[in-house]
Amino acid sequence: MFGIQTVINFFIHSGTGQAALTMPVMAPLSDLVQVSRQSAILAFQFGELTTPIIPTSGITVGVLSLARIPFGRWVRWMLPLQLIFVALALTMLAIPSLAPQWVGW
């Protein structure tokens, strides 16, 4: 779900629009794979972490052009931080998905 939300964030930057498009599918999908709906919402929220590095974000590109920072330089600077964010997001998503198994639910 996190990967799908990240890909969709590349095309749809509006959080409200993205939620309206994906949540009617993600909620039943989370029920089907026996993941809590709260975890599906968490995956949706973590999908927004890639906004500062995607070239289709008008705000990011606009601010970079105002600051006269080339997009390539920005990506080289932000990529290590984005990788840390993805690792933390996956860790934080694994905890609620595995927690019911740990306590025997």
Backbone bond lengths (Angstrom), bond angles and torsions (degrees), N, CA, C in turn:
res aa  C-N    CA-C-N  psi(-1)  N-CA   C-N-CA  omega(-1)  CA-C   N-CA-C  phi
1 M - - - 1.456 - - 1.525 111.12 -
2 F 1.334 115.47 -37.80 1.467 119.56 178.67 1.530 110.75 -62.50
3 G 1.316 116.20 -43.81 1.470 120.03 179.42 1.517 112.56 -64.12
4 I 1.316 116.15 -41.18 1.461 120.05 179.04 1.522 110.57 -64.83
5 Q 1.332 116.86 -42.95 1.460 120.35 179.13 1.527 110.98 -64.33
6 T 1.327 116.74 -36.02 1.462 119.97 178.68 1.516 110.79 -65.50
7 V 1.334 116.94 -42.92 1.472 120.47 178.72 1.522 110.60 -65.76
8 I 1.318 117.39 -43.37 1.466 120.48 179.67 1.527 110.53 -64.65
9 N 1.337 117.37 -33.43 1.467 120.90 178.13 1.528 111.02 -62.81
10 F 1.313 118.03 -26.67 1.465 121.05 176.94 1.534 110.70 -62.58
11 F 1.326 116.84 -35.14 1.462 121.12 -176.02 1.529 113.49 -98.44
12 I 1.329 117.54 -32.75 1.465 121.68 -177.62 1.521 107.87 -122.00
13 H 1.329 117.41 110.71 1.465 121.29 -176.47 1.512 113.25 -89.52
14 S 1.298 117.05 -21.10 1.457 120.77 -179.04 1.527 109.12 -71.89
15 G 1.332 116.03 122.35 1.456 119.90 178.45 1.517 111.90 -62.74
16 T 1.319 116.87 -39.30 1.454 120.89 179.50 1.525 111.04 -68.00
17 G 1.322 115.94 -43.78 1.463 119.68 178.35 1.521 112.16 -64.92
18 Q 1.305 115.45 -39.27 1.460 120.32 178.62 1.533 110.54 -65.88
19 A 1.324 116.70 -40.89 1.465 120.33 178.14 1.529 111.01 -65.58
20 A 1.325 116.89 -41.60 1.460 120.34 179.86 1.527 111.54 -64.93
21 L 1.324 116.27 -31.88 1.460 120.19 -179.25 1.526 112.41 -81.11
22 T 1.321 117.79 -40.74 1.461 119.74 -169.36 1.521 115.29 -100.46
23 M 1.307 119.12 -29.79 1.461 119.82 -174.77 1.530 113.79 -65.20
24 P 1.347 120.02 -33.62 1.468 117.21 175.58 1.537 113.01 -63.05
25 V 1.320 117.27 -20.53 1.467 120.68 176.80 1.527 110.69 -94.67
26 M 1.332 117.03 -39.91 1.463 120.80 -175.09 1.527 112.95 -70.67
27 A 1.322 118.75 -33.26 1.467 120.23 -179.43 1.532 111.47 -64.98
28 P 1.338 119.50 -50.55 1.468 117.97 176.37 1.531 112.90 -66.76
29 L 1.329 116.92 -31.51 1.459 119.56 177.16 1.525 110.88 -64.62
30 S 1.324 116.96 -40.24 1.468 119.59 178.09 1.532 110.61 -65.20
31 D 1.325 116.93 -36.46 1.474 119.40 176.03 1.524 110.62 -65.93
32 L 1.315 116.49 -38.90 1.465 121.42 -177.85 1.527 112.26 -65.40
33 V 1.333 116.89 -41.24 1.467 120.54 -178.71 1.527 111.98 -92.93
34 Q 1.336 116.41 9.40 1.462 123.73 176.80 1.526 113.41 58.73
35 V 1.316 114.34 44.32 1.466 121.91 172.02 1.521 105.69 -112.38
36 S 1.316 116.70 141.65 1.465 118.89 -177.45 1.528 110.68 -64.19
37 R 1.298 114.94 153.06 1.469 119.32 178.04 1.522 111.30 -66.31
38 Q 1.329 116.48 -28.24 1.462 120.13 176.28 1.525 110.38 -63.62
39 S 1.331 117.05 -36.36 1.468 120.34 177.20 1.523 110.96 -68.29
40 A 1.327 116.96 -34.54 1.469 120.19 176.27 1.528 110.29 -65.41
41 I 1.322 117.08 -39.94 1.464 120.96 177.07 1.521 110.48 -66.33
42 L 1.320 116.60 -39.16 1.460 120.89 177.86 1.529 110.65 -62.64
43 A 1.332 116.90 -41.89 1.471 120.69 176.96 1.524 110.60 -63.06
44 F 1.335 116.36 -38.65 1.463 120.57 176.46 1.525 110.86 -61.19
45 Q 1.332 116.36 -45.54 1.463 120.00 -178.41 1.526 111.44 -67.34
46 F 1.325 117.38 -39.72 1.462 119.93 179.56 1.530 111.87 -70.10
47 G 1.326 117.96 -22.17 1.462 120.66 176.06 1.518 112.61 -64.02
48 E 1.326 116.13 -21.70 1.466 121.66 178.98 1.523 112.96 -77.50
49 L 1.320 118.04 -8.01 1.463 120.45 -177.68 1.527 113.30 -65.61
50 T 1.321 117.39 -19.30 1.463 119.78 -176.66 1.524 113.47 -86.33
51 T 1.306 117.87 -2.30 1.466 120.17 -177.03 1.531 113.75 -55.37
52 P 1.346 121.17 -39.58 1.465 119.06 -178.59 1.529 114.96 -68.30
53 I 1.318 119.00 -10.59 1.459 119.15 -174.32 1.529 113.33 -116.50
54 I 1.319 118.40 -7.89 1.458 119.05 -177.66 1.526 110.63 -86.60
55 P 1.326 116.81 138.43 1.465 119.96 -175.15 1.521 114.29 -75.44
56 T 1.322 118.91 -8.95 1.454 120.39 -179.45 1.527 112.70 -91.51
57 S 1.318 117.63 0.18 1.463 121.05 177.76 1.529 109.12 -80.39
58 G 1.305 115.88 113.81 1.458 120.32 -178.17 1.519 112.81 -62.98
59 I 1.310 116.78 -36.42 1.461 120.00 -179.35 1.525 110.31 -66.62
60 T 1.330 116.66 -46.11 1.464 119.93 -179.29 1.522 111.07 -62.30
61 V 1.308 116.24 -48.37 1.470 120.02 -178.30 1.528 110.85 -66.48
62 G 1.332 117.20 -38.34 1.460 120.56 178.62 1.518 112.81 -64.60
63 V 1.323 116.77 -45.11 1.455 120.52 179.44 1.521 110.72 -66.49
64 L 1.334 116.88 -39.42 1.471 119.68 177.95 1.521 111.25 -64.17
65 S 1.324 116.95 -37.56 1.467 118.26 179.30 1.535 111.11 -71.03
66 L 1.326 117.26 -36.60 1.467 119.56 176.53 1.531 111.14 -64.83
67 A 1.320 116.32 -36.07 1.465 120.51 -179.61 1.528 111.94 -85.90
68 R 1.337 116.52 -2.59 1.476 122.89 -179.12 1.532 111.55 57.34
69 I 1.327 115.30 44.17 1.463 121.63 175.91 1.521 107.35 -107.26
70 P 1.322 118.11 120.69 1.468 119.24 178.22 1.538 110.94 -63.48
71 F 1.320 115.05 143.91 1.458 119.37 -176.85 1.532 111.50 -62.02
72 G 1.315 118.18 -36.48 1.460 121.72 178.23 1.520 112.62 -60.75
73 R 1.317 116.19 -41.54 1.463 120.12 177.95 1.534 109.77 -66.38
74 W 1.322 116.91 -40.55 1.458 121.23 178.37 1.533 111.42 -60.82
75 V 1.330 116.44 -44.23 1.460 120.17 -179.78 1.527 110.44 -64.38
76 R 1.324 117.57 -43.00 1.474 119.77 178.69 1.528 111.20 -61.87
77 W 1.311 117.16 -34.29 1.455 121.10 179.89 1.533 111.74 -77.14
78 M 1.335 116.68 -38.15 1.464 121.33 -175.20 1.527 114.14 -86.21
79 L 1.308 118.82 -22.57 1.462 121.09 -173.89 1.529 113.34 -57.86
80 P 1.335 120.61 -45.52 1.469 118.25 177.66 1.535 112.84 -60.84
81 L 1.315 116.96 -38.85 1.461 120.40 178.12 1.531 110.85 -66.49
82 Q 1.326 117.03 -39.87 1.456 120.64 178.62 1.526 111.12 -64.12
83 L 1.328 117.32 -38.44 1.464 120.56 177.80 1.526 110.70 -65.04
84 I 1.322 117.13 -38.21 1.466 120.66 175.73 1.531 109.85 -64.69
85 F 1.335 116.98 -42.57 1.461 120.83 178.57 1.530 111.43 -60.80
86 V 1.336 116.50 -43.02 1.468 120.14 -179.85 1.524 110.25 -64.90
87 A 1.327 117.56 -42.82 1.469 120.33 179.05 1.530 110.67 -62.85
88 L 1.330 117.33 -42.92 1.466 120.47 177.77 1.526 111.82 -65.56
89 A 1.328 116.71 -40.01 1.466 120.35 179.79 1.524 110.45 -64.30
90 L 1.329 117.04 -43.90 1.461 119.37 179.34 1.525 111.08 -65.09
91 T 1.317 116.87 -37.14 1.466 119.96 177.12 1.522 110.36 -65.09
92 M 1.324 116.30 -44.95 1.460 119.60 -178.72 1.529 112.38 -70.50
93 L 1.334 117.73 -23.32 1.455 120.49 175.04 1.526 111.27 -81.02
94 A 1.323 117.37 -28.95 1.466 120.24 -179.40 1.526 111.09 -71.07
95 I 1.303 117.24 -33.73 1.475 120.28 -176.79 1.535 111.87 -61.61
96 P 1.349 120.70 -51.91 1.471 117.51 179.66 1.522 113.43 -70.11
97 S 1.342 118.11 -25.78 1.461 117.79 178.90 1.506 112.39 -74.41
98 L 1.327 117.55 -28.91 1.457 120.71 -179.26 1.530 113.13 -95.39
99 A 1.314 117.63 -16.08 1.466 121.18 -175.70 1.532 113.67 -57.49
100 P 1.350 120.43 -42.89 1.473 118.14 178.68 1.532 112.10 -61.17
101 Q 1.318 118.69 -32.26 1.463 121.25 178.96 1.526 110.58 -72.02
102 W 1.311 116.73 -32.61 1.464 120.25 -178.68 1.517 111.22 -68.89
103 V 1.323 117.01 -37.42 1.462 119.64 -176.34 1.525 112.09 -95.57
104 G 1.339 117.28 0.53 1.459 120.98 175.96 1.508 115.04 81.23
105 W 1.321 120.08 27.33 1.470 122.52 177.60 1.493 109.99 -79.58
